[in-house]
Amino acid sequence: MADEGFEFPVDRTQVMLFARSLLDIRPEYWDPNDPATKAVGGVVVPPTFVQCSAHWQPDYPLDLTRPRKEPRQPRPEGQGGGGLGRGLHAEQHYEYHHPIHVGDTLYVTTRPGRRWEKEGRRGGRLQFSETITEYRNQDGVLCVTAISVGVQTEKAVEQ
C-alpha cells in the first residue's frame, strides 16, 4: 500500500549544509554567483540530497522532537529494517530521471516493492523487502526513484 505522500522544499541553505556534512565545500553547492555554479545553471543539488526528505516526513520514526499521534510500533513481519534486533538496511539504489533545482518543491511518495526470502546461516530465514520512494517536482516530473532494501532475520542473532 502506497503512502499519501508529503512535500519536501529544496532549500539552498539545506543543500549547503548537506554538502558540508559530506566535507564537500565546492561553491556549486551554495554560491549562485560563482562562475562554476553559473556554468552548470545554478546551485547544484548533491545526488543523495533527497534522503533529507525524511525530516519532512510527517511521522518520521527517528524524529524524537515531535510528538507522535500514536505510540511507536515495531514494523510488521517481513517489512525489512528495524525492530527487535532483527532488521537492517541492506542496500540503497538511486535512479536519476530529471535534475532537481534549489527552489523546487518535491512531492515524495513511498510504496512497497519486491519481496523475497533466502536461507541465512545464524539468523534463520532472511526476508528481504524493497521500499520504493519517488520524488516528483512541482510540475509532476519524476526526478529521482530511490529503492531501499531492508532485511529482517527470522530470529535475533546471538551476540
GIVENWO-V840108 format. One record per residue. RES is the residue in one letter. PHI is phi as a letter, one per 20 degrees, with the letter a starting at -180 (* if undefined). PSI is psi in whole degrees, 0 to 359 (999 if undefined). BURIAL is # if it has 16 or more other C-alpha atoms within 10 Angstrom, else .. Layout:
RES	PHI	PSI	BURIAL
RES	PHI	PSI	BURIAL
//
This chain:
M	*	129	.
A	f	154	.
D	e	175	.
E	f	340	.
G	n	170	#
F	b	163	#
E	e	146	#
F	c	105	#
P	f	135	#
V	e	105	#
D	d	137	.
R	g	320	#
T	f	317	.
Q	f	323	#
V	f	314	#
M	f	313	#
L	f	321	.
F	f	312	#
A	f	317	#
R	f	327	.
S	f	338	.
L	e	7	.
L	m	31	.
D	d	108	.
I	d	17	.
R	g	140	.
P	f	341	#
E	g	340	#
Y	e	359	#
W	b	336	#
D	d	103	#
P	f	345	#
N	e	355	.
D	f	140	.
P	g	321	.
A	f	321	.
T	f	316	#
K	f	324	.
A	f	331	.
V	d	7	.
G	n	14	.
G	p	180	#
V	g	129	#
V	e	141	#
V	d	121	#
P	g	149	#
P	g	319	.
T	e	11	.
F	g	330	.
V	g	338	#
Q	f	337	.
C	f	343	.
S	f	337	#
A	g	327	#
H	f	346	.
W	e	351	.
Q	f	127	#
P	g	324	.
D	c	45	.
Y	g	117	.
P	f	340	.
L	e	0	.
D	e	104	.
L	e	2	.
T	e	343	.
R	d	139	.
P	f	145	.
R	e	148	.
K	f	325	.
E	c	156	.
P	f	151	.
R	f	135	.
Q	c	145	.
P	f	152	.
R	f	147	.
P	f	157	.
E	g	139	.
G	m	10	#
Q	d	34	#
G	l	169	#
G	l	169	#
G	k	163	#
G	n	120	.
L	l	25	.
G	m	22	.
R	d	357	#
G	c	155	#
L	b	162	#
H	e	120	.
A	e	321	.
E	b	159	.
Q	b	130	.
H	c	145	.
Y	c	139	#
E	c	124	.
Y	d	125	.
H	d	326	.
H	b	142	.
P	f	147	.
I	d	135	#
H	d	149	#
V	g	135	#
G	o	343	.
D	f	154	.
T	d	117	#
L	e	142	#
Y	d	122	#
V	d	125	#
T	c	150	#
T	c	141	#
R	b	158	.
P	f	152	#
G	d	217	.
R	f	160	.
R	c	142	#
W	b	166	.
E	c	158	.
K	b	144	.
E	f	128	.
G	e	179	.
R	e	303	.
R	e	331	.
G	d	11	.
G	m	208	.
R	f	138	.
L	d	128	#
Q	d	117	#
F	d	144	#
S	b	142	#
E	e	147	#
T	c	124	#
I	d	123	#
T	d	128	#
E	d	140	#
Y	d	112	#
R	d	141	#
N	f	181	#
Q	f	344	.
D	e	3	.
G	n	7	.
V	e	128	.
L	f	120	#
C	d	313	#
V	b	141	#
T	d	124	#
A	d	131	#
I	d	118	#
S	d	135	#
V	d	122	#
G	d	154	#
V	c	139	#
Q	c	132	#
T	e	155	#
E	f	323	#
K	b	158	.
A	f	139	.
V	e	133	.
E	f	140	.
Q	f	999	.
//
